[in-house]
Amino acid sequence: MVKVSVIIPVYNVEPYLKQCMDSVVGQTLKDIEIICVDDGSTDNSLDILREYAAEDSRIQIIEQKNAGAGAARNNGMRYATGKYLSFLDSDDFFEPRMLEKAYDLAEKDQADFVAYKSDQYHTDKNQFVPVNWVIRENEIPPYHPFNHRQMTGNVFKVFVGWAWDKLFLKEFVDKYHLTFQEQRTSNDMLFVFSAVALAKKISVVPVVLAHQRRDAKDSLSKTRENSWDCFYHALTALRDKLREEGLYEELEKDYINYALHFSLWNYNTLSEPTKTKLKEKLKSEWFKELGIEGKNKEYFYIKQEFEQYQQIMGQIPEATKKENETMGFKQKLKRFLRKIVPVGRTYVDKKFKDQEKYIRKQFKEQERLIKLQQKNMEEMQKNLQKNLKEYIEQELVRRDNWAKMASETKRVADGRPVWVIKCPATEGEAKFRWGDYYYAVALQKYLERQNIYAIIDNRQDWGCDEGADVVLVLRGKYFYRPDRRNEKCLYIMWNISHPDIISKAEYELYDVVCVGSRHMAEELKDKISVPVVPLLQCTDTEIFCPEGETKKQYNGQYIFIGSTRGVMRDCVYWAAEAGVPLHVWGSGWYEMMPEHKDVVDSTFMPNEKLPALYRSAKVTLNDHWKDMLDNQIINNRIFDALACGLPVISDGCEEMKEIFPDAVLYYDTKEEFDACVKKVENDYEAVKAKALEQYDMIKKEYSFERRVEELLEIAEKYRK
C-alpha cells in the first residue's frame, strides 16, 4: 500500500499547472500516487498532465466530462489505494515536505486527519500573504491529538471548510462514507466538516505547507453569482449528515451559528441582482429551514451577525439604534477635533480610529453611570473631548520628535555604534505587563556595557528612523517591515515567539534571521535565502540567581505564572485537581477555573518580584504553546526559574531535553505529570540540588550577556 494518494482535479489551469505538478512530484515523501482527474479541460491542461505522466510512473490520469471539482475528487477516490488521502487544487503549490510532515504526524498520533497551515500567493504582486485565520489555534488545545469536544469555540469555525490543507486517513473516510458534493462551489464543506465532527483524533502541523493562489483568472470564487445557492445545499447536507451520525443534537448550536455566519458571508460578498435574490430566499425560506429563525440574540456567538439577520428580516435591532446614536456623537467629536488640532482630516480620522476601543469603552461607562447616578452627559463628552485632544497632541509631539531623532541620536552616541531594539510592547504603563519589554531592557543593559548606544522603540515608535547601525527586531506577535531608507543599517530579526505566523517572505525582508531554536534554524536554512543563526532564549543572571531576597510565604508552594489566553493549561488544572499547594498569577483564571479560584493570587505578577518568588517557591509548573514546542523554542521561564535554583515541571522537546536532561521534570500526559509531582514530594532535596547546579551553565551559555556577545559577532560578520 502506498502511503498517500494525492488527488488533483484539473480544469483549465494551463498557466499554473506546471508549478503545481512540480511541487507535488518533488515531495520528499516519495511513496505516493498522484491521481490527476481532468474535468473536461478545453485548454492544454491535459497535454501537460500527459507530459508529466510520461516521466513519472506514480502519475495516473483520469478523464471525465466537465462535472466540477467535487465530482472529480469523488472519481479520484475510487482509484485511490493509499493509506491517506490528500486533495489538492491544481492552481496552488506546496512546500516540498508537506506530505512528509503531515504523514509523519498522522502516523505518530494515529490521527483521522491532520491539518496544516497555509498562506495566500498573489500572482500579480509575486507576494505571499499570511492568513492566520485558516486554523484558529486559540480554540484548539495546546496538545494533540484532540477532537471536537476539546475545542473551545465553534467547531465549524476552527478549520476552514476546504480539503486541500488536510490529510485524511482513507479508512476513516471509507468508514463514514465521506464524499464531496457534486456542485459548482462549496463542494468540500460537507466532507471537511463531517470529518471535523466525526474524527476521534485530529492533529495540526503548525507551519505553512501550502500556498493558495488567490488571483487565478478562472477562479470559481470570483463568479459565485452562477452558483449562489450552493452554500445552502452544503449546509443542509451537513445538517443531514450530523443527524445521520447522531451528532446534531450535540452540535446544534454550533451548526446554527455557523449556518448564519456562512449565509451572511455569501450574502455580503454577492453582487446585485443576485444579492437581492438571495435575500428574499433567506427571508422567506432558508433562515427558517436552517434553524436560525426563532432564536433570540443570546443564542448567537456573534451579536453583530444576529443584528444583520434582523435587518434582513426587516427588524431594527435595539443595538443598531444605540450604534446610530453613538455614530452621531462620534461625527460631532471628529468635527470638534478637526477644529482644535492643527493637522489634516486624514490624520485626525486615523488617530480617531486608533481610539475606537477607548471610545466604545467610554460609552459603556457613560451608560452605566447614567443609569446609576444620572451623570451629566454633556460634561462627560467634554472630558472625552479633552482626553482625545491631549492624546492627539502627544502623538503630534511624538511624530515631530521622530524627525529630530537621527541627529539627536548621533550627538548622544558620540561615536559609539547605535543599536535600536524594536520591542512589540505598547507604550505607557501597559509595557510593564509585557515580558518582551523586560527582554529588551536586559539587551539594552548588556549592549551598553559593550560601548553600544542602545535605544528601545516600543510599538508606537516603530516608524521612527534613528539612523541606526543595527536594528534588532524582537519578533513575537507583531510584524515589522525594515525601513530600507537607511541603507547602511543591518536589520536582524530575532524570532523568540509565535513562529507559526511568520512567512518565508517576511523572513527574507531581513539581512539576518535569528531563531530561538537550533532545530528550527536547521529547518529554516533550507527554506530562505538569508542567513539563519540559532539564538536561544536566555535570562539576566544578575537578577535571576540563587542568592537574594525571598518570599517566605511561598515556601513549599507550587507556582504558575501565565494567562489562559482562553485555553485551559493542563498542568494548572491537573495540579489544582490534585490539591497540591498551588498559587497562580495570570489573567482569565477566575473564569476558567471557578471551582478552583482559591489558587489564583492575582491577574499579574510584576517582573521585579519574580526572582524573589522563584527563590522561595518549591517548584514552578510550565508549559509551551504548541507552535513553540513544535519548533523547539524553549520559553525563557525555564531559564529564569532554573537560574534561581527553582525546580521546574514542564512539557518538553528534544532540544530542551538536550540542554536540561535531568534538571527539569518532564511530562506529556496526566500520568507523567502525577509522577513528576510524586518525585518532587518524595525526593525534593535531590530535585532541588539538580536545579541549583544549573546556574553556572546558564550564566555561561544562556545569559543576556552571552547573547549580546553573539549578536555583536553576528553584526560584525554580516555588516554591509
C-alpha positions in Angstrom: 0.0 0.0 0.0 1.3 3.4 -0.9 1.5 5.9 1.9 -0.6 8.8 0.3 -2.9 9.1 -2.6 -2.8 12.6 -4.0 -6.0 13.5 -5.8 -5.9 16.6 -8.1 -9.0 17.9 -10.0 -7.8 19.7 -13.1 -9.8 22.1 -15.2 -8.3 24.8 -17.5 -5.3 25.7 -15.3 -2.7 25.7 -18.0 -0.8 28.8 -16.7 -0.4 27.3 -13.2 -0.4 23.6 -13.6 3.3 23.0 -14.0 4.1 24.8 -10.8 1.5 22.7 -9.0 2.8 19.4 -10.5 6.4 20.3 -9.9 5.6 20.9 -6.2 3.8 17.5 -5.9 6.2 15.4 -7.9 9.1 17.0 -5.8 7.6 16.0 -2.5 10.2 14.5 -0.1 7.7 11.7 0.7 8.2 9.5 -2.4 5.9 6.6 -1.7 2.8 8.4 -3.1 0.5 8.0 -6.1 -0.7 11.1 -7.9 -4.2 10.8 -9.4 -5.0 13.7 -11.8 -8.6 14.0 -12.8 -9.1 16.1 -15.9 -12.5 17.6 -15.6 -13.1 18.2 -19.4 -10.4 20.9 -19.8 -10.5 22.9 -23.0 -7.0 24.3 -22.8 -3.7 22.5 -22.8 -4.0 21.2 -19.2 -4.5 17.5 -20.3 -1.4 17.7 -22.6 0.7 19.0 -19.6 -0.6 16.1 -17.5 0.4 13.6 -20.1 3.9 15.0 -20.3 4.3 14.6 -16.5 2.8 11.1 -16.6 5.3 10.0 -19.3 8.1 11.0 -16.9 6.7 9.7 -13.6 5.1 6.3 -13.2 3.4 7.4 -10.0 1.0 9.7 -12.0 -2.2 8.4 -13.5 -4.7 10.4 -15.4 -8.5 10.0 -15.3 -10.6 11.9 -17.9 -14.2 12.9 -17.3 -16.7 15.2 -18.8 -16.9 18.6 -17.0 -18.8 17.9 -13.7 -16.9 20.1 -11.2 -14.2 19.6 -8.6 -16.5 17.7 -6.2 -17.2 15.0 -8.8 -13.6 14.9 -9.8 -12.4 14.3 -6.3 -15.0 11.5 -5.8 -13.9 9.9 -9.1 -10.3 10.1 -8.0 -11.1 8.4 -4.6 -12.4 5.4 -6.5 -8.9 4.7 -7.8 -7.0 5.6 -4.6 -5.0 2.8 -2.9 -3.0 4.9 -0.4 -3.4 4.7 3.4 -4.0 8.5 3.4 -5.8 10.8 1.0 -4.6 14.3 0.0 -7.0 16.5 -2.1 -5.0 19.3 -3.8 -6.1 22.2 -6.0 -4.3 22.4 -9.4 -3.7 26.2 -9.3 -2.0 26.0 -5.8 1.6 24.9 -5.0 3.1 23.3 -2.0 6.2 23.0 0.3 8.4 20.0 -0.5 7.9 18.5 2.9 4.2 19.0 3.1 3.2 15.3 2.7 6.1 14.0 4.7 5.3 16.3 7.7 1.6 15.6 7.6 2.1 11.8 7.1 4.6 11.5 10.0 2.3 13.3 12.4 -0.7 11.3 11.3 1.3 8.1 11.9 2.6 9.3 15.2 -0.8 10.3 16.6 -2.8 7.7 14.7 -4.9 10.7 13.6 -8.1 10.5 11.5 -6.9 13.7 9.8 -4.1 16.2 10.0 -4.4 19.9 9.1 -1.6 22.2 8.3 -1.2 25.9 7.8 -1.2 27.8 4.5 -0.8 31.3 3.1 -2.0 33.1 0.1 0.1 33.8 -3.0 -0.9 36.8 -5.2 0.5 36.1 -8.7 0.3 39.7 -10.0 2.3 41.0 -7.0 4.5 38.0 -6.5 3.6 38.3 -2.8 2.9 35.8 0.0 0.3 37.0 2.5 -0.1 35.3 5.9 -3.6 34.0 6.7 -3.7 33.1 10.4 -7.5 32.5 10.4 -7.3 29.2 8.5 -6.6 27.4 11.8 -7.9 29.2 14.9 -5.2 27.9 17.2 -6.6 29.7 20.2 -9.6 27.4 20.0 -7.8 24.1 20.0 -6.0 22.6 23.0 -2.2 23.0 23.3 -1.7 19.3 22.7 -2.6 16.8 20.0 -4.3 14.7 19.0 -7.7 16.1 20.0 -11.3 16.0 18.8 -14.1 18.5 18.5 -15.1 18.1 22.2 -11.8 19.6 23.2 -12.3 22.7 21.0 -13.2 25.9 22.9 -15.0 27.7 20.1 -17.5 26.9 17.3 -16.3 23.6 16.0 -17.3 24.6 12.4 -15.0 27.7 12.5 -11.8 26.2 13.9 -10.9 25.0 10.4 -11.9 26.4 7.0 -14.2 24.0 5.1 -11.8 23.2 2.3 -9.9 20.0 1.9 -6.5 20.9 0.3 -4.8 21.8 3.6 -5.6 18.5 5.3 -4.5 14.8 5.1 -7.3 12.2 5.7 -7.0 8.6 6.8 -8.7 6.6 4.0 -10.0 4.0 6.4 -11.8 6.8 8.3 -13.2 8.3 5.1 -14.5 4.9 4.0 -15.9 4.1 7.4 -18.2 7.2 7.4 -18.8 7.2 3.7 -17.5 10.7 3.3 -17.9 12.2 -0.2 -17.8 15.6 -1.9 -20.9 17.3 -3.0 -21.1 17.4 -6.8 -22.0 21.0 -7.1 -20.2 24.0 -8.5 -19.0 25.7 -5.3 -19.0 24.9 -1.6 -18.5 21.3 -2.7 -15.9 20.3 0.0 -17.7 21.8 3.1 -19.8 18.6 3.7 -16.7 16.4 3.5 -14.5 18.5 5.8 -17.0 19.5 8.5 -18.3 15.9 8.7 -14.7 14.9 9.3 -14.2 17.5 12.0 -17.3 16.3 13.8 -16.6 12.6 13.4 -12.9 12.4 13.9 -11.7 10.9 17.2 -8.1 12.2 16.7 -7.2 15.4 14.9 -3.6 16.8 14.8 -2.2 20.0 13.4 1.2 20.8 11.8 1.6 24.5 12.8 3.7 25.6 9.9 2.9 26.9 6.4 3.0 24.0 4.0 0.5 25.1 1.2 0.3 28.2 -0.9 -3.2 29.1 -2.1 -3.3 31.1 -5.3 -5.8 33.9 -4.8 -6.0 35.6 -8.2 -6.4 32.8 -10.7 -8.4 34.3 -13.6 -10.9 31.5 -13.8 -11.4 31.0 -10.1 -14.9 29.9 -9.2 -14.9 32.1 -6.1 -14.9 35.2 -8.4 -18.1 34.1 -10.2 -20.3 32.8 -7.4 -23.3 34.6 -8.9 -23.6 31.5 -11.1 -23.8 29.2 -8.1 -25.3 31.5 -5.4 -27.4 28.7 -3.8 -24.6 26.1 -3.4 -23.8 27.1 0.1 -27.4 26.4 1.2 -27.3 22.9 -0.2 -24.0 22.3 1.5 -25.4 23.5 4.9 -28.5 21.3 4.6 -26.4 18.3 3.6 -24.1 18.8 6.6 -27.1 19.0 8.9 -28.5 15.8 7.5 -25.1 14.1 7.9 -24.9 15.2 11.6 -28.4 13.8 12.2 -27.5 10.5 10.5 -24.5 10.1 12.7 -26.4 11.1 15.9 -24.3 14.3 16.4 -26.8 17.0 15.5 -28.3 17.5 19.0 -24.8 17.9 20.5 -23.6 20.3 17.8 -26.9 22.1 17.0 -25.9 25.4 18.5 -22.5 25.5 16.7 -24.2 24.4 13.5 -26.9 27.1 13.6 -24.3 29.8 14.4 -22.2 28.7 11.5 -25.2 28.5 9.2 -26.0 32.1 10.0 -22.3 33.1 9.6 -21.9 31.3 6.2 -25.3 32.6 4.9 -24.3 36.2 5.8 -20.8 35.8 4.2 -22.4 34.7 1.0 -24.9 37.5 1.1 -22.3 40.1 1.9 -20.0 39.0 -0.9 -22.5 38.7 -3.8 -23.3 41.4 -6.4 -26.6 42.6 -7.5 -29.1 41.5 -8.6 -28.1 38.1 -7.2 -27.7 39.6 -3.7 -31.4 40.6 -3.6 -32.5 37.2 -4.9 -30.6 35.5 -2.0 -32.0 38.0 0.5 -35.6 37.0 -0.5 -34.7 33.3 -0.2 -33.1 33.7 3.2 -36.0 35.8 4.5 -38.8 33.7 3.1 -37.5 30.1 3.5 -33.8 29.4 4.2 -33.3 31.1 7.6 -36.3 29.0 8.9 -35.1 25.8 7.2 -31.6 26.2 8.7 -33.0 26.6 12.2 -32.0 30.3 12.6 -35.4 31.8 12.7 -37.0 32.0 16.2 -33.7 32.0 18.1 -33.0 35.1 20.3 -29.9 37.2 20.3 -28.3 35.4 23.3 -28.3 32.2 21.2 -25.7 33.6 18.8 -22.0 33.9 19.5 -21.5 37.0 17.3 -24.2 39.6 18.2 -23.4 41.6 15.1 -24.4 38.7 12.9 -27.7 38.4 14.7 -28.3 42.1 14.2 -27.7 41.8 10.4 -30.1 38.8 10.4 -32.7 41.1 12.0 -32.1 43.7 9.3 -32.6 41.2 6.5 -35.8 40.1 8.2 -37.0 43.7 8.3 -36.4 44.2 12.1 -34.5 47.1 13.6 -32.3 45.8 16.4 -32.0 48.0 19.6 -28.2 47.8 19.3 -28.4 49.4 15.9 -30.3 52.4 17.4 -27.7 52.8 20.0 -24.9 52.5 17.5 -26.6 55.2 15.3 -26.7 57.4 18.4 -23.0 56.7 19.1 -22.0 57.3 15.5 -23.8 60.7 15.6 -21.8 61.7 18.6 -18.6 60.4 17.0 -19.1 62.6 14.0 -19.5 65.6 16.2 -16.3 64.7 18.0 -14.4 64.4 14.8 -15.6 67.8 13.6 -14.6 69.3 17.0 -11.1 67.7 16.9 -10.5 69.0 13.3 -11.1 72.5 14.6 -8.8 72.3 17.6 -5.9 70.1 16.3 -3.8 71.8 13.5 -3.5 68.8 11.2 -5.3 67.4 8.2 -8.6 65.4 8.2 -7.0 62.1 7.3 -4.5 62.2 10.2 -7.3 63.1 12.7 -9.6 60.4 11.4 -6.8 57.8 11.6 -6.0 58.7 15.2 -9.7 58.7 16.0 -9.9 55.2 14.6 -7.0 54.1 16.7 -9.1 55.2 19.7 -12.3 53.4 18.7 -12.0 50.8 21.5 -11.3 53.5 24.0 -14.3 55.5 22.8 -16.6 52.5 23.0 -15.4 51.7 26.5 -16.1 55.3 27.5 -19.7 55.0 26.1 -20.3 51.8 28.1 -19.1 53.6 31.2 -21.3 56.6 30.3 -24.4 54.3 30.1 -23.6 52.7 33.4 -23.1 56.0 35.2 -26.2 57.5 33.7 -28.3 54.6 34.9 -26.8 54.6 38.4 -26.0 58.2 39.1 -27.7 60.3 36.3 -24.4 62.0 35.4 -24.5 64.9 33.1 -23.8 63.6 29.5 -22.6 67.0 28.3 -19.9 67.1 31.0 -18.6 63.6 30.2 -18.5 64.5 26.5 -16.3 67.4 27.3 -14.0 65.2 29.3 -13.8 62.8 26.4 -13.0 65.6 24.0 -10.3 66.8 26.3 -8.7 63.3 26.7 -8.8 62.8 22.9 -7.3 66.2 22.3 -4.4 65.5 24.7 -3.8 62.1 23.2 -3.6 63.5 19.6 -1.3 66.4 20.8 1.0 63.9 22.4 1.1 61.9 19.2 1.9 65.1 17.2 4.8 65.8 19.6 6.0 62.1 19.2 5.9 62.4 15.4 7.7 65.8 15.4 10.4 64.2 17.6 11.0 61.5 15.0 12.4 63.9 12.5 15.0 65.0 15.1 15.9 61.6 16.3 18.7 60.7 13.8 20.7 63.8 14.5 20.0 63.7 18.3 21.0 60.0 18.4 24.2 60.7 16.6 25.0 63.5 19.1 24.3 61.5 22.2 26.0 58.3 20.8 29.2 60.4 20.5 30.8 58.0 18.1 29.5 54.8 19.6 27.7 52.3 17.3 23.9 52.7 17.5 21.6 49.8 18.0 17.8 50.1 18.0 15.8 47.3 19.6 12.2 47.2 18.2 10.1 45.8 21.0 6.5 44.7 20.4 5.3 46.0 23.8 3.0 49.0 23.7 4.0 52.4 25.2 2.9 53.8 28.6 2.1 51.8 31.7 1.0 48.8 29.7 4.5 48.0 28.7 5.3 46.7 32.2 2.9 43.8 31.6 4.9 42.7 28.6 7.7 40.1 29.0 9.1 41.4 25.7 9.8 44.8 27.3 12.0 43.3 30.1 13.7 41.3 27.4 14.5 44.5 25.5 15.7 46.2 28.7 18.1 43.4 29.5 19.5 43.5 26.0 19.9 47.3 26.2 21.8 46.9 29.5 24.4 44.4 28.2 24.7 46.2 24.8 25.6 49.4 26.7 28.3 47.5 28.6 29.9 46.8 25.2 30.1 50.5 24.4 27.0 50.4 22.3 24.4 53.2 22.3 21.1 51.2 22.5 17.6 52.5 22.1 14.3 50.7 22.8 11.5 51.5 20.4 8.1 50.2 21.6 5.5 49.6 19.0 4.2 53.2 18.7 7.7 54.3 17.6 8.4 51.5 15.1 8.1 54.1 12.3 11.0 56.2 13.7 14.4 56.1 12.0 17.2 56.9 14.4 19.9 56.4 11.8 21.0 53.1 13.5 23.9 50.9 12.6 21.8 47.9 13.6 18.1 47.4 14.1 17.3 44.3 16.2 13.6 43.3 15.9 12.2 41.1 18.7 9.7 39.2 16.5 6.8 37.9 18.6 3.2 38.8 18.0 3.7 41.8 15.6 5.1 42.3 12.1 7.8 45.0 11.5 8.9 45.9 8.0 12.6 47.0 7.8 12.9 50.7 6.8 15.3 50.4 3.9 15.8 54.2 3.6 18.7 53.7 6.0 20.9 51.8 3.5 23.9 51.3 5.9 21.7 49.7 8.6 21.9 45.9 9.3 18.4 44.5 10.1 18.3 41.5 12.3 15.1 39.5 13.2 15.2 37.5 16.5 12.2 35.3 16.5 11.5 34.5 20.1 7.8 33.5 19.9 4.8 33.0 17.6 6.9 31.2 14.9 3.8 30.0 13.2 2.7 33.4 12.0 5.9 34.3 10.1 6.0 33.7 6.4 9.0 33.0 4.2 8.5 36.4 2.6 8.8 38.1 5.9 12.0 36.4 6.9 13.5 37.5 3.6 12.9 41.1 4.4 15.9 40.9 6.8 19.7 40.7 6.5 20.0 38.1 9.2 17.4 35.9 10.9 18.0 34.6 14.4 15.6 32.0 15.8 15.2 30.6 19.4 15.9 27.0 18.4 18.8 25.1 16.9 16.3 22.6 15.4 14.2 25.4 13.8 17.3 27.1 12.5 18.4 24.0 10.6 15.0 23.6 9.1 14.7 27.3 8.1 18.2 27.4 6.4 16.8 25.2 3.6 13.8 27.4 3.0 15.0 31.0 2.9 17.9 32.8 1.2 19.1 35.0 4.1 21.5 33.7 6.8 19.9 31.9 9.7 21.5 31.7 13.1 20.3 29.8 16.2 20.0 32.2 19.2 18.2 30.6 22.1 16.2 32.4 24.8 18.1 33.4 27.9 17.9 35.2 31.3 19.6 38.0 33.1 21.8 36.1 35.6 22.4 39.3 37.6 18.8 39.4 38.5 17.7 35.7 38.3 20.3 34.0 40.5 20.2 31.7 43.6 21.2 34.4 46.1 19.0 37.3 47.1 15.6 38.3 48.5 13.0 35.6 49.1 9.2 35.5 49.8 8.8 33.2 52.9 5.0 32.9 52.4 5.7 30.8 49.3 8.0 28.3 50.9 6.8 24.8 50.0 4.4 26.1 47.3 3.9 25.2 43.7 3.5 28.2 41.4 2.4 29.0 37.8 2.7 32.4 36.1 0.9 32.9 32.8 -2.5 33.9 31.4 -5.0 31.4 30.0 -5.3 33.0 26.6 -8.8 31.4 26.6 -7.3 27.9 26.8 -7.1 25.6 29.8 -3.5 24.9 30.7 -3.4 21.2 31.6 -0.6 21.4 34.1 -2.5 24.0 36.1 -5.8 22.1 36.0 -4.1 18.8 37.0 -2.3 20.4 39.9 -5.5 22.1 41.1 -7.5 18.9 40.9 -4.7 17.0 42.7 -4.9 19.5 45.6 -1.2 20.5 45.6 -0.5 23.8 47.3 -0.7 26.0 44.2 -0.5 29.7 43.5 -1.4 31.1 40.1 -0.9 34.5 38.6 -2.4 35.5 35.2 -5.5 36.8 33.5 -8.5 34.6 32.8 -8.1 32.1 35.6 -11.1 33.1 37.7 -13.4 32.5 34.8 -11.5 29.4 33.6 -11.5 27.6 36.9 -14.3 28.9 39.1 -14.2 25.7 41.2 -10.5 26.4 42.0 -10.5 30.2 42.2 -8.8 30.0 45.6 -5.5 29.1 43.9 -5.5 32.3 41.9 -3.5 35.0 43.7 -3.7 37.8 41.1 -4.0 38.5 37.4 -0.5 39.9 37.3 2.9 39.3 38.8 5.4 42.3 38.4 8.6 41.3 36.8 10.7 42.8 39.5 9.1 40.4 42.1 9.8 37.3 40.1 13.3 36.5 41.3 12.3 36.6 45.0 9.3 34.4 44.2 11.4 31.9 42.2 14.0 31.7 45.1 11.1 31.0 47.6 8.8 28.5 45.9 9.1 24.8 45.9 8.5 24.2 42.2 7.1 26.0 39.1 4.8 24.5 36.6 5.5 25.3 33.0 4.1 24.5 29.5 4.7 25.8 26.0 2.3 26.9 23.3 2.1 24.3 20.6 3.8 26.3 17.9 6.7 27.0 20.3 7.1 23.3 21.3 6.8 22.0 17.7 9.6 24.4 16.6 11.6 23.5 19.8 11.7 27.1 21.1 12.2 26.9 24.8 10.4 29.7 26.7 12.5 31.9 28.9 10.6 31.0 32.1 12.7 27.8 32.1 16.0 29.7 32.2 14.7 32.3 34.7 13.5 29.7 37.2 16.5 27.3 37.0 18.9 30.3 37.3 17.2 30.9 40.7 17.5 27.3 41.6 13.8 26.6 41.3 12.8 23.1 40.1 10.6 23.0 37.0 7.9 20.6 35.9 7.3 21.1 32.2 6.4 19.6 28.9 9.5 19.4 26.7 11.0 18.9 23.3 14.2 17.1 22.1 16.3 20.3 22.2 15.2 21.2 25.7 16.0 17.7 27.0 19.5 18.0 25.5 20.1 21.2 27.4 18.4 20.1 30.7 18.5 16.3 30.6 17.7 15.9 34.3 17.2 19.3 35.8 13.6 19.5 34.5 10.9 17.0 35.4 9.1 16.3 32.1 5.5 15.3 31.3 3.4 14.7 28.2 0.3 13.1 29.9 -1.5 13.4 33.2 0.0 10.2 34.4 3.5 11.6 33.7 2.6 14.9 35.4 1.4 13.0 38.5 4.7 11.1 38.5 6.6 14.4 38.4 4.7 15.7 41.4 5.3 12.4 43.3 9.1 12.8 42.5 9.1 16.3 44.0 7.2 15.2 47.1 9.3 12.1 47.7 12.8 13.2 46.7 12.8 17.0 46.8 16.3 17.5 48.1 17.8 15.7 45.0 15.4 17.6 42.7 16.3 21.0 44.3 20.1 20.2 44.2 19.9 19.4 40.5 18.1 22.8 39.8 20.8 24.7 41.8 23.5 23.1 39.7 22.3 24.9 36.6 23.3 28.5 37.4 26.9 28.4 36.2 26.0 26.7 32.9 23.1 29.1 32.3 25.3 32.1 33.1 27.9 30.9 30.6 25.7 29.8 27.7 22.1 31.2 28.2 22.5 34.7 29.7 21.8 38.0 28.1 25.5 38.8 28.5 26.3 35.8 26.2 23.6 36.6 23.7 24.9 40.2 23.3 28.3 38.8 22.6 26.8 36.6 19.9 24.8 39.4 18.5 27.9 41.6 18.2 29.6 38.7 16.4 26.7 38.4 14.0 26.6 42.1 13.3 30.4 42.1 12.6 30.0 39.1 10.2 27.1 40.4 8.2 27.6 44.2 8.4 27.3 45.8 4.9 
